[in-house]
Amino acid sequence: MTKLPGVPDTDDIRPGMASYLGTGPLGSTCGTCKWMGYFKPGKDKFNKRTEQTVSTRVKTQGCRMFLTLTHRHGPGVKAEWAACKYWEAKDDRRR
């Protein structure tokens, strides 16, 4: 098949990304996107001292937009990957 310039194909797919690799703004990466990384529910633990069950959260490097679109947790994405079309700048005030 012929590869057309500017048209994504199977080489531009990365597991866990919400869309095709490199379809975001020029020079942007997943590491600079507000959707990268989120907390997901962890295993509940029983605290013997208080005799209560404690819910835990686990930090994941997955894409929150992937979770929103597919309703499932995907594998982690690498910060250096070129951003997809859902890229949005991180809000530095949230840190």
N, C-alpha and C positions, 0 to 999 in steps of 0.2 A: 504494500500500500504506500501511497505517497503521503509524506508528512507535510502538512501545510503550515507555513509560518504563522504564529499567533493563535493557532488552534490547539488546545490541549489534547493529548492522547494518553494511552496507557502508561507511557514512561513518566508522566507527570502525576501519577497517583501515589500517595503515601498513606499507609494505614493510620487511621485516627484523625486525619485532616478533614475538615468540613467541606472542602472543595479542592479543585486542582492546584497543584504546586505552582507557584509563580504567577497566579492570576491577580494578585494584590498589587498595591502601589509599588513602583519601581524602587528597589533597594530595601524594601521592608522585609522583616523576617518574623517567624513565629514568636521568637523571644521578645519582640517589641509589641506584641498584640495583647490586648486586654483579655482575650478569651483563653489564653494559654494558662493552664494550671487552675485547679479548683479543689475544694474539699469534698470528699465523698464519704458516706457513712462507713464506719469501721465495725469491728466486732464489739458487741456489748460485753462489758466486764462486770463481775460481781465484786463489790468492795466488802470484805468480811468485817471490817471495823464499823462501817456505817450500816451494813446489811442492806445496801441498795444496789441496784443495777445502774452502771454508769455507761452512757453512750459515748462512743469515741468517734473522731473524725480522722481521716487519712488524707494527706496532701498528695495529689496526683499531678503529673505533668501532661495530662490529657487536654484535649481541646473542649472547652465548655460549649462552643457552638456545635461541635459534633454531637455532644450529649443532647443539646436542645433539638437538633434536627432528627436524630435517630432514636432517641429515648433509650440509649444504652451507653455504657462507658467504653470508650475506645482505648487503644494502647497509647502510651505517651508519645508526644511529638518532640522533635529536636528543635532547640532554640535557633539553630542556624539555618533551618529550612526556609526557603523563600515563601512569603506569606500567600494565603489564598484570598479569594474575593471578599471574604467576611472580615478581613483585617480591620481592626480599629485600634487607634493609639491607646496605650496604657494611660490611665489617670494616675499621675504620680502622687496625688494627694491621698490616695487610699492606703499607701504604705505605712 
